[in-house]
């Protein structure tokens, strides 16, 4: 590519040609989403399962570790070797590592195939998924994730915007414009939750029951009063326990679940903002817009445009 001297954009995962503009997924944002997903489920023990062959596996581990340690927790790690492999020996090593981990534990796998192997090793070791071990992958390979046993939760990268951004840069170069050789890192769409992380690792049954109710009904327009009807706690006690275990109030949890759904609909559908508000429990479009900008720093329209790369 260097010898050809033609306009080019690097879309490799490892930035093979540093003098070219580089378009790739944002590993820091991926790791942050993954950490938040597992922290929200109440885990106190965390692990990362990587692959020594890939730089981005190390990058994701580093960012994941920083977020987990910032939350006051330690991170355990396991890495598949870079050289020639003995699949049987690797499986034995992975099972041994899983059995030695404190439980319950939330594991981020560097990518979906690695996540599937962790699931397989858990079954071979007799570990319950997701009650003892919750597993989260990266890439959201839908066929692999849905056929995994149990179905694998995964961080979904924004491949549409990544391709669009790379094509736009190449177009500028082909028209003779000078494009600086900098990194263009594209944040992920979000976490696609499936059965492998469908758990609340909370000893407080009342809080776990409240959280599950919120996640199932938040987009139906519920409020904290509705949550209280399902638990034998006063509002003050519930909020105290919520804040102690999850770092937020029931009201904040309801809003977080609604906004996550709003982001998904803005990214994956062409629904109008009115329709999005209607489907996510916001009574007024204007209120949705105000809350969305306050929480994300962007209007819904700006978020949709950025998510789609247009």
C-alpha positions in Angstrom: 0.0 0.0 0.0 2.9 2.4 0.8 4.6 1.7 -2.6 1.3 2.2 -4.5 1.0 5.7 -3.2 -2.8 5.6 -3.7 -5.3 7.1 -1.3 -6.0 4.7 1.5 -7.6 4.5 5.0 -6.5 1.9 7.6 -9.4 0.0 9.0 -7.4 -2.8 10.6 -7.8 -3.6 14.2 -4.1 -3.0 14.9 -3.3 0.1 12.9 -0.9 -1.5 10.5 0.1 1.7 8.6 0.6 4.6 11.1 1.0 7.3 8.3 -2.6 6.7 7.2 -5.8 7.9 8.8 -7.2 5.0 11.0 -10.8 4.2 11.6 -11.6 1.6 14.3 -13.9 0.9 17.2 -13.4 2.7 20.4 -12.0 0.1 22.8 -12.2 2.4 25.8 -15.9 3.0 25.2 -16.5 -0.7 24.7 -14.8 -1.5 28.0 -16.7 1.2 29.8 -20.1 -0.1 28.6 -19.1 -3.6 29.5 -18.0 -2.6 33.0 -21.2 -0.6 33.6 -23.3 -3.5 32.4 -21.8 -5.9 34.9 -21.6 -3.4 37.7 -25.3 -2.6 37.3 -26.0 -6.3 38.0 -24.4 -6.0 41.4 -21.3 -8.0 40.9 -18.3 -7.6 43.3 -16.0 -10.0 41.5 -14.8 -9.4 37.9 -12.6 -11.1 35.4 -11.3 -10.6 31.8 -10.7 -13.4 29.3 -8.4 -12.3 26.5 -6.3 -13.5 23.6 -2.6 -12.7 23.4 -2.6 -12.7 19.6 -4.5 -9.3 19.4 -3.4 -5.9 20.6 -7.0 -4.8 20.9 -7.6 -7.6 23.4 -4.9 -6.0 25.6 -6.4 -2.5 25.1 -9.8 -3.7 26.1 -8.4 -5.4 29.2 -6.6 -2.3 30.2 -9.6 0.0 29.9 -11.8 -2.6 31.6 -9.4 -2.9 34.5 -9.2 0.8 34.9 -13.0 1.1 35.2 -13.4 -1.9 37.5 -10.6 -0.7 39.8 -12.0 2.8 39.8 -15.2 1.2 41.2 -13.2 -0.3 44.1 -12.9 -3.9 42.8 -10.0 -6.2 41.7 -9.8 -7.8 38.2 -8.8 -11.4 37.6 -7.4 -12.3 34.1 -6.8 -15.2 31.8 -5.3 -15.0 28.4 -5.0 -17.6 25.6 -1.4 -17.9 24.5 -0.2 -16.3 21.2 1.8 -19.3 19.9 0.8 -22.7 18.8 -2.1 -24.1 20.8 -3.2 -27.4 22.2 -7.0 -27.0 22.3 -7.4 -29.7 25.0 -4.8 -28.1 27.3 -6.2 -24.7 26.8 -9.7 -25.9 27.7 -8.3 -27.5 30.9 -6.5 -24.3 31.8 -9.6 -22.2 31.2 -11.8 -24.6 33.4 -9.2 -24.5 36.2 -9.1 -20.7 36.1 -12.9 -20.5 36.2 -13.2 -22.8 39.1 -10.7 -20.8 41.1 -12.4 -17.5 40.6 -14.5 -16.0 43.5 -18.2 -16.3 42.8 -20.5 -14.9 41.6 -18.3 -13.3 39.0 -18.9 -11.2 35.9 -16.5 -11.9 33.0 -15.8 -9.8 29.9 -14.4 -11.8 27.0 -12.3 -9.9 24.5 -14.7 -11.0 21.6 -17.7 -13.2 21.1 -15.8 -16.4 20.1 -13.8 -16.1 23.3 -17.0 -15.6 25.2 -18.5 -18.8 23.6 -15.4 -20.7 24.8 -15.9 -19.4 28.3 -19.5 -20.6 28.2 -18.4 -24.0 27.0 -15.8 -24.2 29.7 -18.3 -23.2 32.4 -20.6 -26.1 31.4 -17.7 -28.5 31.4 -16.8 -27.4 34.9 -20.3 -27.6 36.1 -20.6 -23.9 36.8 -24.1 -22.3 36.6 -24.6 -19.5 34.0 -25.4 -16.7 34.8 -25.9 -17.3 38.6 -22.2 -18.2 39.3 -20.6 -16.9 36.2 -22.0 -14.2 33.9 -20.3 -13.8 30.5 -20.3 -10.8 28.2 -18.7 -10.8 24.8 -17.9 -8.1 22.2 -19.0 -7.8 18.5 -22.6 -9.0 18.8 -22.2 -11.7 16.2 -25.9 -12.5 16.2 -25.7 -16.0 14.9 -22.9 -17.0 17.3 -24.5 -15.2 20.3 -28.0 -16.6 19.7 -26.8 -20.2 19.2 -24.5 -20.1 22.2 -25.7 -22.0 25.3 -27.0 -20.0 27.0 -27.4 -17.1 24.5 -24.4 -14.7 24.9 -24.8 -11.0 25.9 -22.5 -8.8 23.8 -21.3 -5.2 23.3 -22.5 -4.1 19.8 -20.0 -2.0 17.9 -21.2 0.6 15.4 -20.0 -1.1 12.2 -22.3 1.0 10.0 -20.8 4.3 11.2 -17.3 2.9 11.1 -17.6 2.0 7.5 -19.3 5.3 6.6 -16.5 7.3 8.4 -13.8 5.3 6.5 -15.5 5.8 3.2 -16.0 9.5 3.8 -12.3 10.0 4.6 -11.3 8.0 1.5 -13.6 10.2 -0.6 -11.9 13.3 0.7 -8.4 11.9 -0.1 -9.5 10.8 -3.6 -10.6 14.4 -4.3 -7.1 15.6 -3.4 -7.7 16.8 0.1 -5.0 16.3 2.7 -6.3 14.1 5.6 -4.3 14.0 8.8 -3.2 10.4 9.8 -5.1 10.5 13.1 -7.3 7.9 14.8 -11.0 8.1 14.3 -12.5 5.9 17.1 -16.1 5.0 16.8 -18.1 4.3 20.0 -20.3 1.2 20.3 -24.1 1.2 19.9 -24.6 -0.5 23.3 -24.9 -3.8 25.1 -27.3 -6.4 23.7 -28.3 -8.3 26.8 -29.1 -12.0 26.6 -29.4 -14.9 29.0 -25.6 -15.1 29.8 -25.8 -11.9 32.0 -29.5 -12.0 32.9 -28.9 -12.0 36.7 -28.8 -9.7 39.7 -25.9 -10.6 41.9 -27.5 -9.0 44.9 -27.9 -10.6 48.3 -30.6 -8.1 49.2 -33.7 -9.8 47.8 -35.9 -6.7 48.1 -33.5 -4.6 46.0 -33.1 -7.4 43.5 -36.8 -7.7 43.1 -37.2 -3.9 42.7 -34.5 -3.8 40.0 -36.0 -6.7 38.1 -39.4 -5.0 38.2 -37.9 -1.7 36.9 -36.1 -3.4 34.0 -39.2 -5.2 33.0 -41.6 -2.3 33.3 -39.6 1.0 33.1 -40.8 1.8 29.6 -44.4 1.5 30.6 -44.3 4.8 32.4 -43.9 3.5 36.0 -42.7 5.6 38.9 -41.1 4.8 42.3 -44.6 4.4 43.8 -45.3 1.5 41.4 -42.0 -0.1 42.5 -42.8 0.2 46.1 -46.0 -1.8 45.7 -43.9 -4.9 45.0 -41.6 -4.7 48.0 -42.2 -4.6 51.7 -40.0 -1.5 52.3 -40.6 2.1 52.8 -39.4 4.5 50.1 -36.7 5.8 52.3 -35.3 2.4 53.2 -35.5 1.2 49.6 -33.6 4.3 48.4 -31.0 3.8 51.1 -30.4 0.2 50.1 -30.5 1.0 46.4 -27.8 3.7 46.8 -25.6 1.5 49.0 -25.7 -1.5 46.6 -26.0 0.2 43.2 -24.9 3.8 43.7 -28.1 5.2 42.5 -31.8 5.7 43.4 -34.8 3.7 42.1 -35.8 6.9 40.1 -32.4 7.0 38.5 -32.6 3.3 37.7 -36.0 3.9 35.9 -34.5 6.8 33.9 -31.4 4.8 33.0 -33.4 1.9 31.7 -35.6 4.2 29.6 -32.7 6.1 28.1 -31.0 2.9 27.2 -34.1 1.9 25.2 -34.3 5.3 23.7 -30.7 5.0 22.4 -31.5 1.6 21.0 -34.6 2.8 19.1 -32.8 5.9 17.8 -29.9 3.7 16.5 -31.8 0.7 15.1 -35.1 2.2 13.8 -36.6 5.1 11.9 -39.3 5.8 14.4 -40.1 9.4 15.0 -39.2 11.0 18.3 -42.9 11.0 19.2 -43.0 7.3 18.6 -39.8 6.7 20.6 -41.2 8.7 23.5 -44.4 6.7 23.4 -42.6 3.4 23.5 -40.2 4.3 26.3 -42.6 5.8 29.0 -42.0 9.5 28.3 -45.4 11.3 28.3 -44.1 14.3 26.4 -41.5 14.5 23.5 -40.2 17.8 24.9 -39.4 16.2 28.3 -37.6 13.3 26.6 -35.5 15.8 24.6 -34.6 17.8 27.7 -33.7 14.7 29.8 -31.8 13.1 26.9 -29.6 16.2 26.3 -29.0 16.6 30.0 -27.9 13.0 30.4 -25.9 12.6 27.2 -24.9 16.1 26.2 -26.6 15.6 22.8 -30.1 16.0 21.4 -31.9 12.8 20.2 -31.4 14.0 16.6 -27.7 14.6 17.1 -27.3 11.2 18.8 -29.1 9.4 15.9 -27.0 11.2 13.3 -23.8 10.4 15.1 -24.8 6.7 15.6 -25.5 6.3 12.0 -22.4 8.1 10.7 -24.4 10.7 8.8 
